[in-house]
Amino acid sequence: MALLDEVIEAHGGLARRKAFERVEASVVTTGGLFPLKGLPTDKTRRRMSVWLHEQRASVAPFGAPDQRTSFTAERVAVEKVDGAVVAESRDLPALFAGHGLGTPWGPLHRAYFNGYAMWLYLNSPFLLAAEGVTVRELAPWREGEEEWRVLRASFPGQMVTHSRQQDFYFDRAFELRRHDYRVDIAGGFAAAQMIGGYVEVQGLRVPTRRRAYVRGPDARPVTDLLMVSIDLDEVTFA
C-alpha cells in the first residue's frame, strides 16, 4: 500500500530497523486509568525495553528497586533482576475475565498492560507492515487546518494488543499523530491517543509524547478525561 510505504520510509525504513534487536527508553507514565484500577501513579523514571522482532518487553524498576517485569504473548511475570520469579501467570485471558473499567488491578495486571501497550507503541508504525496485520485506508480526518490520512489495521489473534481493530492517523509528513483503539482488558472503553514530540535516533524517527483520552461519541478525544500519559527520553536502539 502506497500510504504505508510512505509512512515506513518517513520513520527510517524497514532496512534500517532490521539492523536492531530492541529499543530502550526512559519512560514516565501517569494518568487517570491507574487510580481507577486502585494503583498508585507517580513520575518515577523507569527504563523500558521492547524487542522489535518478537513480542517481548520489560520495564524496571517495578514494585521494588530490584524488580522488573517480563512480558511475552504467553507469559507475564514480576521478577528480581537476577531472574528469580516474584509472581507470574501463563493463563493470560483468565487474568482479565469479567473485567470492567473500574475492576481493580494487581501487579501482574499492570505488568501485562504495560508490556503489550509499550510494545505496540514502540513498534508502531512498523508493526503495520508485520506478517498477519492487514491495513486499509479510510476517509481522511480533518484536524483543525490539517488533513490526516487514516489507516485501519486489523491485528491477528495471536498478537496481544488493545483490540483487534485500531486506527492510525498520519499528517503530511507521514508522522503518526493519533491512534484510536478500544482497551479490551478494561471493559473495552474507546480511546483516542494523541501523539507528538518526534526525535531522530540512530536513523529512525520516534514519537516521545503520548496522551490517551477517552474517545467521545463525536470520535474526538475528551480532553478532560486523560487516561494515560507517556513521556519518553533517552531512546536508544540496540
Secondary structure, DSSP 8 states (H G I E B T S, - for coil): -HHHHHHHHHTT-HHHHTT-SEEEEEEEEE-THHHHTT-------EEEEEESSSSEEEEES-SSTTEEEEEESS-EEEEETTS-EEEEES-HHHHTTT--TT----HHHHHHHHHHHHHHHHHTTGGGGSTT-EEEEEEEEEETTEEEEEEEEE--TTS--S-SEEEEEE-TT--EEEEEEEEGGGTTEEEEEEEEEEEEETTEEEEEEEEEEEE-TTSSEEEEEEEEEEEEEEEEE-
